[in-house]
Amino acid sequence: GEVLKVMQQLAAEGRTMIVVTHEMSFARDVSSRVLFLHQGRVEEEGCPADVLVRPRTERLRQFLARSHGGHGV
């Protein structure tokens, strides 16, 4: 929607944003880099294709399964 358009415009201008979300599809669409945090600590970090499609930690795999009904991002 509208928020995504604004974020894409800002990114096209070379601006950096920090976005906190539980919406993994949104994170994938707007991010060049994602971090997965648990209790304030970084558990995984990298490009969305690596982190969200091939999670290394069991905690992130479980989170993604719950977030998407067991379907990939």
N, C-alpha and C positions, 0 to 999 in steps of 0.2 A: 503494500500500500504506500501511502504517502510518506511514512517514516522511512521506509526503504529507499524511496526516491531521494529524499533529502540526504540520507547517509551516503548514497552512491554519488551524489553531486559533490558532497564534501570530500569524499575520497578522490574523486576526479581532480579536485583542486589541490590534492597533495596533503590534505589534512589527516591527522591521526586521531582516532577515537578509541576510547575504552568503553566497551559495552558489556554489561552483565546481564545474562539471560539464561533461562532454562529451555528456551526454544532452540533446539539444535538445528533445525532446518534453517531458521533465520540466521543463526551463527554461521552456518556453512555458506549461506548466500552473501553475507556482507563482510566476511572476515578473510584476511590474508594469513592470519595467525590466530590460533585458539589456545586457551589454557583451560585445563580441567582442574578445579580446586576441590579439596576436601578438608574441612575444618581449617581453612585459611592457608593450606599448603598446596603447592603445585604438584599434582600427581602426573599429569601429562601435558605436553606442550609441543606445538608444531603447526603445520599447515592443516586446514580442515580435512583434506582428503586423507591424510595420514592418521590424524587423531580420531576423527569421527567414523571413518570407514574401517580402520585397522587398529582399534584400541589395544594398548599393551596391558593395561591393568584390568583385573576382574571387576573392580568397582565401577570403572567407566563402562565396561561391557554391560553390567547389570543396569546402570543408569540409562543407557541408550535403549536397552530392551524394554524397560518400564516406560520410557518417554515415548516410544513408538510402537507399543504393542508387539514387540519382538521383531519389528521390521527395521531394516537399515535406514540410515539417515539419507 
